[in-house]
Amino acid sequence: MSRDLIRAWIEENAPASLRGTASTPFQGYWGGNSEFMSADQRLWFERCLERGWTAPKWPVEYGGGGMSVEEHRTWTEELQRLRMPLPLVGIGLTMIGPILLEAGSEAQKAEHLPPIIRGELRWCQGYSEPEAGSDLASLVCSTRFEGDEIIVNGQKIWTSHAEVSDWIFCLVRTDTSTKHGGISFLLIDMTSPGITTRTIELISGASPFCEVFLDDVRVPASNLVGEVNKGWGVAKALLRHERGMVGESIAAGGARLPVLQRWTLRDAAIERIGLVDGRLADPLLRDRIAQAEMDQECMRLTVKRANDKLKAGDNPGAETSILKIAGTELNQRRWDIGMAIAGPDGLGWEGDDYTDIDRGLARQWLRSRGNSIEGGTNEIQRNIVARHVLGLPKQ
Ligand SMILES: Cc1cc2nc3c(=O)[nH]c(=O)nc-3n(C[C@H](O)[C@H](O)[C@H](O)COP(=O)(O)OP(=O)(O)OC[C@H]3O[C@@H](n4cnc5c(N)ncnc54)[C@H](O)[C@@H]3O)c2cc1C
């Protein structure tokens, strides 16, 4: 499909009220029991769904759009051109779906991919445990087999959006005699008896985090993705998708100032600080913004190059760790600049007394601190780059 066709379709179908509103690829409808933010968001979702373009790259047989990597890149670029939000977002689409396509059984693909595409289900990720974060393979969530069921007991932590999710993909221990070789990858229905969630408040005030407790939860053994005790390979492949996605999302937008989603750093600085002789009045800030914008463009081009590798049939490799480090640190830097532009007004927490530039800024700035922790900390990514990209010795 040519760029002209994709562009024409978007021009014809993208509701005017959504144009110019996207600041990150995390904006869009989240599926499951999430609410549509507006009638136009629903309309946009439904129009895309008709073409399979809520999951543009996924095979047509499951309801996806069957786009090639090149077509998908064009689709993304054309959406970005109009700053249109994606019709559907969430880790069903970006993490578990791609893994099921790679490693799931035919039955698992047929059961789970169509409802993800139709936005009917929301997924969460049950990897981290209280004593297993960076050293994820030390996880202890226990299992025992009973007939064709697996009984799961344990606790997960930092599970984003668990309280509103329909399904969770979990790493569980199926063999205690070996570390990495005793882990399995299991899909669990969040409505199963024995699952409870408890929210944890974040420094930014919002509470998308949960603890998840699994108490004698019975799961069909057919929900294992890949073979029993082979879950570590599946888990790592999924993390590469996650890290690539984080980096890619930064490349697509980076920090815009909040609420109205329309203030770029440049525009906000001009509005707040003003121009002298056509240039931003604060030269130090001007320098920081110019550097961040150049780095943003470099990031965008690097992601584009990485996507070209995918076009050649590769799966995301350890290089996604580079994108994750660069993307998250750039994003944090951009929010730091946002705070510098706002000055003391940026510290506003809630209330109606703030301008569009300042409202919610502190919360998003604080949220960006988590970018270098989620999906595996940046220290761990540096270890991966050192060993698996640069081939450096362990010590
Ligand atoms: C916003 C956010 C969302 C998240 N969402 C999810 C989710 O949905 N599902 C999920 O399962 N998890 C989620 N997490 C958890 C995240 O994956 C873990 O926090 C992360 O892997 C780090 O684990 P930890 O918090 O136990 O820190 P620790 O592993 O205890 O690390 C503490 C510090 O020590 C450093 N460190 C540890 N080991 C090494 C080493 N070998 N070399 C160098 N430095 C090291 C780390 O870099 C870090 O700075 C989320 C986290 C955040 C912040």
The ligand as an ORCA input file, in Angstrom:
! r2SCAN-3c Opt
* xyz 0 1
  C       6.889      2.942     36.221
  C       7.215      1.480     36.444
  C       6.372      0.510     35.926
  C       6.647     -0.850     36.157
  N       5.764     -1.773     35.668
  C       5.995     -3.084     35.894
  C       5.053     -4.061     35.455
  O       4.022     -3.732     34.865
  N       5.324     -5.351     35.695
  C       6.450     -5.771     36.338
  O       6.643     -6.986     36.492
  N       7.354     -4.865     36.814
  C       7.139     -3.538     36.608
  N       8.032     -2.595     37.089
  C       9.151     -3.052     37.917
  C      10.528     -2.899     37.258
  O      10.691     -3.843     36.234
  C      11.564     -3.080     38.384
  O      11.387     -1.997     39.276
  C      12.967     -3.079     37.847
  O      13.226     -4.250     37.118
  C      14.018     -2.950     38.980
  O      13.792     -3.886     39.989
  P      13.733     -3.428     41.516
  O      12.769     -2.305     41.634
  O      13.506     -4.643     42.338
  O      15.171     -2.817     41.826
  P      16.490     -3.620     42.243
  O      16.664     -4.781     41.333
  O      16.438     -3.884     43.696
  O      17.617     -2.564     41.903
  C      17.942     -1.496     42.788
  C      19.083     -0.682     42.173
  O      20.269     -1.509     42.053
  C      20.752     -1.491     40.706
  N      21.277     -2.819     40.332
  C      20.731     -4.019     40.662
  N      21.465     -5.008     40.119
  C      22.492     -4.429     39.453
  C      23.595     -4.926     38.656
  N      23.785     -6.226     38.468
  N      24.451     -4.036     38.105
  C      24.264     -2.696     38.275
  N      23.237     -2.159     39.010
  C      22.370     -3.026     39.568
  C      19.532     -1.175     39.862
  O      19.900     -0.604     38.621
  C      18.775     -0.184     40.752
  O      19.313      1.098     40.595
  C       7.794     -1.237     36.887
  C       8.643     -0.250     37.411
  C       8.363      1.095     37.199
  C       9.278      2.127     37.794
*
